[in-house]
């Protein structure tokens, strides 16, 4: 049972309250026009999102999962191919590889950043490797620049999973624009979230963009002319309208998240926890504020009893999920990620969280640690 004094993990209603008039107007325009599918608001959002990302094309799709699926398929990856990625991610990242019949090759992570380990990638590359999917986890940029340097001479594609990191940067370059294609999720709790499922794919490769757009629209360039087997993956007009209202605020929301993260850094920096930080050459979107803590599950229960809602990203590594037993990984196969995922805890962070709420989180965390 929740209380009005509880600190939610994310407060979607607080954001809505600040925009409700504009959002209601935008949605009413769609409803009045009845252009619920591929209405003009979708095309406008795609143009605006591409401009915000500094790329030539953005394709709105039904979800972040579909964005990954379409990117992998459009690059011609299939049976006999291998794609390298990480285990501490939402499972859609790895499912995108499996759905085309390719083999996921799952590597370990850097113990400090929790991002994909560049040297592990280098060691895992084989003659069958067709792509790498680095995940910009927690909103922090992954070392995509180093991965691109490895992959370019070998003709290996780089697909960026940017679901948690819109407008994060690495060496001044936006996440999603460093590799061949960037895949975004607009799930409601994301930094840029709609009111349902939604996603987008970005690229500067016009031919690749067109192929992804065709695959997302039943494999047709013109109505009733299906050149290949596609899927139905559309960002509907209502969601595009909502996202268009929110997009101009994204940069400011991210800056607010960074400020809130700095508050946590100050409040808990001297506690016996490990804060997972972005790289020195990157600027995080701070989708999540993540710590490592001993007795993580006990800590989470303690905070919950104090009315503080937390989450775990993620409770179980992908390589140990039942659906991937055939890959041959066992407990201990990827020791760094397995240890990290037994200790990570995501604290509440969102633009509207107050200083008093963050102080309550820090005080409760200190109380738990002092009781050990």
N, C-alpha and C positions, 0 to 999 in steps of 0.2 A: 504494500500500500504506500502511496506517495503522499507527501504533505506539501502545502504551499511554500513551506520553508526549505524544501529540498532543493539541491543544486542539480539541475539536469545535466546530462552529459552534453547535450546540444539543445538549444532553445530555438526551434524553428518559428514559434509563434511570435517571439520578440522581433525577429526580422520582418515577419509579415506585417506586424503592426506599423512599422515605419514606412511600409510601401503599399499598404492595402488599397488606398485610393487609386494609385497608378495601376496596380495589378488588376483591380476590379474593372477599371476602364478598358485595359488591354484585352482582358478576357471577354468582356461584353462586346467589344468590336468583332471578335472572332465569332461569337455566338450569333450576333446580328447578321453577319455575312454568311453564316453556315458553311464557311470554307474550312472545315475541320481538318482536312487532309491536304497537304501541299498548298496551303493558302499563302498569300503574299508575305505574311509575317515570318514564315519559315525561310524564304529566300533572303529576306532582310536580315534575319538573325545570322544566317550562314555568312553573309557578306561582312556583317559587323564582327562576328567571332573571328573570321579569317584576318580581318584588319587588326583586331586586338592582339592576335598571335603573330602578326607580321608575315603571313603566308598568303599564297595566292588562292588556295581553296580550302573550304571547310564543308563537310558533308554531315548534315544532321541525321542521326540514326536513332533507333528505338531504345538503345541502352549502351552503357559502356561495354557490356559483354559483346554485343553485336559489333561495336567498333573494333574490338580486338579480332573477332572472328573474320570480319570482312577484310581487315588489313592483312592477316595471315593468308587468307585465300587469294586475295587480289595479287599478292606477290608470287603466286604460283607454287607455294609450298604444299607438299603432299606426301604420300607414302614413300618411305625410304629416306626422307629428309629428317634432320635433327634440328631442334630449336632449343637454345639455351635460355634458361630463366631461373628465378629464385623460388624458394619454398615459403617464405614469409610474405605471402600475398593472398588476396582473395582468389579463390580457385578458378575464376573465369580466365585469368591470365594463362593458366596451364591448359584449361579446357580448350582454348582457342587453338592450341597446337594439336591436341588429340583429335579434335573434330575434323581436321583435314587429313587425318591418317598419319601425321608425322609423329616423331618420337620426342617427348619432352626430355631434355637433359637438364637436371636440376642441380645447381651449384650452391656452394656455401656463401656466406655473407661476411662483410667486414665487421669485426666485433664492436667497433666503436660507432660507426654510422648506421649499421644494420642494412646498408645498401649492398647490392651485388658486388662480390669480390672480383676485382679486375683480373688478378692473377689466376683465380679459379676459372674464370671464363677462358683465359688464354690456354690453360691446361686442358680444358674440356673440348676445345675446337677440334673437329675431325674433318675428313674429306666430305662427310655427309652434312656438315653444319650449313644451314641456309640462312639462319637468322638468330639474333639475340633479342630478347625482350627484357630490358632493364625496367624496373618499377621504381618510380619516384615516390618512395614510401614515406608516409607521415606528412607529406608535403615538402620534404627535403629533396633537393635534386640528387639523383644518382650520378655516378661518374660516367655519363654517356659520352663525354668528349674523349676519354681514354678508350672506351669501347669502340667508338667510331674509328679512332686511329688504328686499332687492331683489325677492324672488319673491312674497311675500305679496300686495302690492297688485296684482300682475299675474296672480294665480291660477295660478302655476307651482309644481309640486310639488318638494319637496326630499327626495331619497332618500340617506341616509347609508350609505356603505360603511365599516363599522366592523370589518372583518375583522382588522385589526391593532391595534385600539385599545379593547378592552373595558375599561370603567371609567375611561378617559381623560376629562378634563373640560375645558370651555371656559367661563370665567366662572362656575365652580361648577356648570355643567350637564353631565350625562353625555353623552358622544358617543353618538349614536344616538337621543337623545330631543329633539333640537333641531328637526329637520325633521319631515316627515310619517311617515317610517318608517326604521328602522335595520336593517341587514342584517349578520349576523355569520357568521363561519366558525369551526368547531371542528376544523379540520385539525390533525393531531397536534402540529405544531410551534408552533401558536398559543399565546398566553398562557393561554387556556383551551382545551385540546385534548383530543379523544377518541382512541379507538384505531382510527380509520378516518376516513371522511368524515362530516361533520355540519355543521349550520348552524341558524340561527334568525332569525326576523324579529320585531321589536318595534314596537308602536304603541299610542297611546292612542285611536285611532279604531276603535271597536268594529265598525262596518260594514266598514271596510277589513280589519280583522283576520279577520273572518268570511269575507270573500271570498277572502283569501289561504289560509285554512285549507281552504276548499272546493276551490279550484283545486289545492291540494297533495294532495288526497284524491280524485283522479279526477273532480273536478267534482261531487261528491255531498255533499249535506247529510245525507241518510239513505241507507242501503244500497240500491243498485240504482236510485236515482233521480238520474240524471245531467242536471242542468240546463244544463251547459255542458261543453265539452271541457276536462278538466283533465289533470293529470299525476300520477304516483306519486312523491311526494317526502316520505319519512318519515324522521325521526330514529328509528332503531330503539331498542328498549328497552335493549339492552346498552350502547349508546353513552350513552343518557340516564342510566343507572345510574352509569357512569364519571364523567360530567360532574357529577352530583349530589354525588359524593364530592369532586371537585376544586373546585367552585364556592366553598365557604366559604374556600378558600385563595387565591382569585384576588387579592383586595385586597392581601394580604401579599406574594404573589409580585410584583405590580406594584411595591410599595414597594421590594422587594429589587432589582428591575431598575433603579429610579431611583437607588438607592444605588450599584449597579454602574456606571451611567452617570456618576455623579459621580466615581467613581474614575477612569474613563477621561478625564473632563474635566480632572482634575488631572494625570494622567500624560502626556497628549498635547496639553494645551492650548497649550503653547509650541512645538509642532512646526509646520512649514509645511504644515498640512492645514486644511481647513475642516470644522468640526463642524456637522452639520445639527441644529439645536436646536428644541425646541418653542417656541411663542409665550409671551410674558411672562404672558398672561392664561389660559394653559392648563397642565394637568398631564398629562404623557405617561404612557402605559402602557409605553413603551420596549420595544415588540416587537423593534425593531432599534436598533442604534447605528451610525449612518451617517456616514461622512466623505466629503469630496471630496479627491482626491489626484492630483497629476500622475503620468503614466505608470502609470495605475491597473492595467492588466493585468500590467505588470512587477512592480508592488508585490504584487499578489495571488500571483503565482508565487513571489516571494521569501518571502512569509509561509508559503506552502504548503511550501516547502522546509525551513522551520523547524518544520514540524508544526502550523501554525496554519491552521485552516480558516475561510475567509471565503466570502461570497456577494455577488452583484450584484443589486440590486433597482432596476431591471431591466435586462438587457443591451441590449434594443432597445425603443424607444418604440412604442407601439401604432399611432400614425398612420403609421409607416413599415413596418408588417408587410404582407406580401404580400396577406393577405386583405382589406386595406383600401385597396388602390391605387385603387379606384373612388371613394373620397372626395376624391381630388385633391390630397392633401397630398404634398409633396416634401421632400427634405432641405433644411433651412433654413426650413421653414414655421413651426416652433415652436423658435426658436433657444435659448431658455433651457432647456427640457427636454432638447433634444438635447445641449447642452453638459453639463448636469448628469449625464445618463445615460452619458456617456463617462468620467465621473470618480468616480462613486459607488462606495463599497466598504463593505459591512456587516461589522463586526467581531463576534467571538463575544460574545454576551450572553445570560445566562439566570440565574435565581435562584441556581443552585448553583455558578456560576463562582467560582473562588477569587482572592484578592488576588495570589497568586503567578502564577496563570495570566494575569491581566490585566497584571501587570508584564512577563511574557514577551512578550505582544502588543505592549505599548508599546516595549519594548527592541528588538524585531525591526523595528517600524515606524521607529523612530529610526535604526537601522542602515541600513535601505533609503534613507531620506531623506538620511543623511550620505554615502552612496556616490554620490549623484547629482552 
